[in-house]
Amino acid sequence: MGAMSYPVSGTTPAGVIGWRSVRLMFVPCSRWNNIETAPGVYSTAALADLDSVITFHRQSGATIIFGVYGTPLFYAQTAANPAYGDHVTIGPWGALGECSYPNSLPAVAAFVDLIVQRYNLPGGVWFDAHGATLGKGIQYWEPWNEPYMKNSGNEATASGQQVNAYWWGTNSQMVDMAQTQYEKVKSMDAGIKVSSPAIGDNTLPEGMLGTFFSTTGAVTNKSGAESCDAVAYHPYFAGPPGVVFGDWQRPYLGDIVSGTLGVTLWKSWLTRNGYAHDLWITEWGMDTSSGTAALTAWYTQSDSFRYTWVARVLMAAAAQGVKLFHPWGWDAENSGHWKTDTEGVVRAYNDFAQKCCGKTILRGTYFANGPITLEFADGTSWAV
């Protein structure tokens, strides 16, 4: 599950949604630029809030993906626009310089050191308080969100303009950013699995992912493929096998199995090119926006329709080897009304967590726009 706000407002998800993994990238207290307030100075208030978030989810049995996002303004590039985003460019989350290539890779490594030490190693504030009962605080690491990997920077033309691109740097700089984190994480706790920067923008795997894997960092002299254990990507709109609803899956995206963003295509691309990386879905939703015509129509369908839709997407992804699956956010309707849709989305998610998570799938069958059946090594099966 993705988390975007803390403290949680409204109905608490505790005891309602049995998620098994939580992605912390956009929660305010997890963002780099909210934690590091001056070079080498870290906010005790932000870290205390982050302690509470991680404690809450570890007590609920969830693993944690820590995602690095939000370059502090004092590390942002000062080159003039519009070549690349810089200290006068506003990012998608409203902060100046937040998507800039940082001017100090040692500062990136120092931030990684702070987080891994605090939550995973003896001597860390959180680990010493909770490690004996909750284990390590962080199990997975994601080094950035949706870099377009087009070497085009942003399109800002004036100071103070907001742009939606999440990365304002070259492809080589993105690899250096990822490799710096990978090397530091692995040197401190080799058990943490590290993904690629999350791939978005409805691209084929040979697009942004292929560019990242084949690019070499100018500073680290490592390729993107050498900078991660797994591939993280965001297959928005990918629905159950063989299902088209409204404008979703048109004209080319397809479903979670066979579409452009389908797992089959991404897994086969990795295998065909000799990569053994795991595949993670760190964001997913029926839509990328709220209030669209298709999303509004989807919510008017029956509870059983919504239950079947979400359950089959999760089942099909798992059957194809996806290791982690995170809907965009529990308080964002484009991935489900997680607070109120108890017999649709919530029941589908909870049933999947109980019947599938942590098990070994032996075999599965599906019919286009029809049922999916999974059989597990423990002798159980599940059909939806």
N, C-alpha and C positions, 0 to 999 in steps of 0.2 A: 504494500500500500504506500502511496505517496502521502507525505505530510507537508502542509504548507503554513500552518498557523500554530502558535503556542503562546499563551495557554489556549487549549481547545475551547471554543465557544459553543454554546448550545448543548445538544445532547452528546454526552461523552460516548466514544466508541467502545470503551472498556466493557467487556461482557456482552456486547452487541455484535461486533464484527470480530471474528476470530482470526485476524490476519497473522501470518507466520513470519513476515519480513516487512520492514519499514525503511523507506528511502528518505534520508535526511539531506536534502540539498537546498531547498528553498524555505525551510523554516527560518525565520529571522535569526534565531540564536545559533544557527549552524553555519551561517554565511561568513566567509572569510572576512569581508569588509565590516561586519558587525562585531567580530571577535577581536581582530587586531585593529586597534584604534589609533596607534602611532607605531612607527617602526619598532618591533620588538616588545610592544606594550599590548597586553591582552586584557579584555574586559572581564572582570570577575563576575559582573552581573550576567553577561551573555553566557559565560561558561557555566554558571550556576543553573541558568535555565536549561542549557543543553544537558547538564547532569540530570535534571529532573525528567527531561524528555526520554533520555536513554534508559534511565532507571524504570520509568513507567512501562516502556515497551519490552525491556528485558524481563521485567516481572511478569509480563503477559506472555512470555515465551517467544517473542519475536526476535529474529536476527536483525541486524542493523547494516544498511548501506550508508556509509558516510560519503557525501558528494561534495567536492570542492567547487565553490562558485563564488564570484564576487571579488574581483581584484580591489584591494583598498586604494583609495584615491591617491595616496602618497606613493604607491608603486605603479600607477598608471603612466602610460607613455605621454610625453609632452610634445611630441611631433604635431605639427599643425594638421588639422583636418584639410581635405577629406580623405587622405591616403589610407589611414587606419584610425579606428576609434581611439580616443585619448582622454585626457583629463577634463575636457569640456564637453564630452559626449555622454548622453544619458542612456543607460541600458534598459532592457525590457522590464526590470524590476525597480526602475526609478532612481538609480544611484549614478552619480558621475563616475565615469571610468570603470564601471564594474566588469566589463567584458574585455578590458585591455590586456594585451600581453604584458605581464609584470616585468618591470625593469630590473628585477633581482630574482634569479632562480634560487640562490641561497635562502632568500626570504620564503620562497615556496617550500623548500625543504625544512626550514625552521617551523613553519606552520604545521606541516605533516608531523614533525617530531612532537610538537605540543599535543596534538590530538591523539596520536598513537600511544604516547607515554601516559597521558592522563587516563585513558580508558582501557588500555590493554596490558600494561606492564606494572610490575611491582614498583612502588614509589609514586605511582600516579594517584592523584587525589581521588578520582572516582574508583579506580581499580582497588585501591587499598580499602575503601569503604564498602565495596559491593562485590568484588571479584570472587570472594569465597563462596557467595551464595548465588550470584548471577552469572559468573563466568566473565569472559572478556566482553567489553562493551561494543566493539565493532568487529564484524565478521567480513564485510565486503567494502570495497572502495571504488568510487567512480570519480575520475579526474576532471571532468567538465561536462557541460550540457550543450549538446547540439551545435558544435562548430560546423559551419557550412563547408569548410575545406575547399573553398573556391579561390583562395588567394586574392580575393577582391576587397577585403576589408569591409568597412561599412559604407553607407551611402550618405553620411552626414555632410551637410554643406555649410552649416553655421553653428557657432557655439551654442550649446544648450539644446540642440536638436536631439530628440529621442529616436533611437533605431532599435529594430527588433532582432537583429543578428546577435547571437550569444557569444561570438568570438571575433575580436578585432585584431587579428594578427595573421601571419603567414601560416601556411601548412607546416613548414619546418618548425616554426615557433610552437605550434600546437603539439607536435611530437616532443619537443624539448620539455614543454610543460608537463606532458603526460609521463615521460620517462623519468623526469626528476622526482615526481611523486612515486612512481613505481619502484624505483631504486631505493628511495628512502623507506617506504612502507616495508618492502621485503627485507631490508637490512635490520629493521626493528622487530617485525613480526611476520615471518614467512608464511604463517597460516592465513593471513588475510588475502582473500582473492581480489584481484584488481581488474577492472574492466577497461575497455576503451572509453574515450569520451562518448557520451551517448549520441547515436546517429539518428537524426530526424529528417524532416523535410521531404518525406515520401520518396526517398531515393532508392534506386537499385543498390544491391550490395557492392557492385563494382564501382559505384559512384563515390560517395564520401568515405565509406569503409575502405574500399580499394585504395583510395588516395592516402588515407591515414596509414594503412598497413605498409604501403610502398614508399612513403616519404621518410627521409632520414633527417634527424635533428641536427642543426648546424653546430650546436654546442655539445650535445651528448653523444653524437655520432652513432645513435641507435635508431632503428626503424620503428614505426608505429607498431608493427607486429610483435616486436620485441618488448613493447612497453605495456603489455597487458596479458592477463590470463583468460579473459573472456571478452566477448563483444556485447555491448549494450546497445539496444536500438528501440525505436518508438513506432510501432506499427498501428498508428491511429487509423480508425475506420475499418480495420480488419475484423470481420464478423465470423460467424459460424460457417463451416464448409457449405458452399453452394447457395448461400443466402444473400439476396440483394434487398435492401430496404431503403426506400426514398432515393436520395442522391448518394448514399454511402456505397462504397465499392465501385462506383462509376467514375470515369469511364475505364479505368485500368487498374485500380488498386487490388481488387479481388478480395479473397477471404484469408483467414489465418493459416490455411493449409497451402493453397495453390496460387495465391495472388502475388502481386509485385512485392508486397510486404509480408507475404506468407513465410512461415518458418521453413518450408521445404526449399524454397529458393535460396534463403540465406544459409541454411545448413549445407546445401549442396555446393554453394559457392565456396564456403570454407573448406570442405572436403576436397573439392576439385583442385583447389590451389594449395593443398598440402598443409592446411592449418588445423590444429586440434583444439582451438579455443572453444570454451563453452559459450552458450548463447543465453543472454538475459534480456528480458523485456522490462525496462525500468520506467516506462510510461506507456499507457494504453488508454484509449477511450473510444466509445462509439463515434464520437465527434471530437473536433479540436476546439469547439466553441460551445457556449451555452446559448439556449434560446433559438437554435436553428429550427427550420421547419421540420426537418427529418427527426431531430431529437424530440421536439414537442410531440410529433406523431408517435414516436417510439414509446413515450411515457403514457400514451392513451391506450396502449395494448394491455392485454391481461397480465396478471401476475405470473401465470405459467409461461407466457410468451417471453417475458423479460428474464425469468429464471432460466429457461432453456437457452436463450441467447447467450447469457453470460457463462453459464456452466459449460456449454459446448465449446466456447472460445478457450476457456481455461483448460479443458480436457484435451482439446486438439493440440494446444501448445505443449502441454506436458508430454503427450504421447510422442511428440517429435523431438523431445530432448531439451526443451527450454528449462533451465535450472531455476530461474527466478522470474516472477511475473508480478508487476506492480501497476495496478490502475493508477491513473494520474493523481487523484487525491480524494480522500474520504469526504471532503466538503466541497467537491466540484461535481456538478450534475452531469458533465459530459462523460464521466465514467461510471455514473450510477448515483441514485439518490440513497446514499449509504445510511443516512440518518432515519429515513422514513419508509423506504421500500422493503419492509421486513420479509414479505413473502415472495419478492422478486429477486432483486439484486443481492440483498443481504443473505437470503437463504441460499442462493447459488454459491456465493463466496464461502459461506460457512460450511456448506456441504462439501465443497471442493477441499477446503482445509482439513476436514475430518476424514474424508474418504480417500484422498489422493496424496496430500502432502506427506513427505517422509517415506513413502512407499516406493517399491520398484515395480515398474510397469513391465509385464511380460509381453503382452500383445494388446492390440486394440483394433477396432473396426469402426468405420463410419460410412454413412450414406449422405450424399449431397442433399442438403436441406432435409436431413433425417437424423435418426438416432446415432449416438456415439456410445460404444461400449469399451470399457477398459478392464483388463484382467491383471491382477497383482500377484506378486510372489508369495504373499501371505495367504493366498487362497480365496481372497475376496474379489468381487467385481462390482462395477458401477455402470449403469446405463442411463442415459438421459436422451 
